[in-house]
Every structure is written in C-alpha cells, then in structure tokens.
Amino acid sequence: MPFIDVTIGEGRSPETVRALIAALHDAAHHALGVPGESIRICVRETPLTHYAAGGRTIAERRAAEQPSGN
C-alpha cells in the first residue's frame, strides 16, 4: 500500500488541495500499477512562518516582495 506524505505551505483553497490529491493518486496508480483503493495520501499544511528556504521563512520572503508603499 503506497503512502504519499506531502507538506505544503498553508493558504491554498480546498479545491486546490483536492486537485493535488487527485493528481498524486492518479500518478501513483499509473506509475505503480496498484489498485486506487490501496493508495493513501496525507497533505500537511504548514504555517508560512514555520516553513523556510535559504534561512528565511516563506512569510518573511513574501513580506520582502511586497511594495513598501513609499
């Protein structure tokens, strides 16, 4: 039984997360040839303040990309 565990930054719509689940399910089904009922998928949404790249959180990166308003 395949188990797919995905962590993404929070903030996506339920429809987008559902589309991800469907795409992962289909990919595993086709690549592994296992019955769809045996595929398990867990999507974890992490706060952007707890998700970092290059030593800065994603929240910090996004804030830095925003116009300063000056």
C-alpha positions, 0 to 999 in steps of 0.5 A, a space after each residue: 500500500 503506497 503512502 504519499 506524505 506531502 507538506 505544503 505551505 498553508 493558504 491554498 483553497 480546498 479545491 486546490 488541495 483536492 486537485 493535488 490529491 487527485 493528481 498524486 493518486 492518479 500518478 501513483 496508480 499509473 506509475 505503480 500499477 496498484 489498485 486506487 483503493 490501496 493508495 493513501 495520501 496525507 497533505 500537511 499544511 504548514 504555517 508560512 512562518 514555520 516553513 523556510 528556504 535559504 534561512 528565511 521563512 516563506 512569510 518573511 520572503 513574501 513580506 520582502 516582495 511586497 511594495 513598501 508603499 513609499 
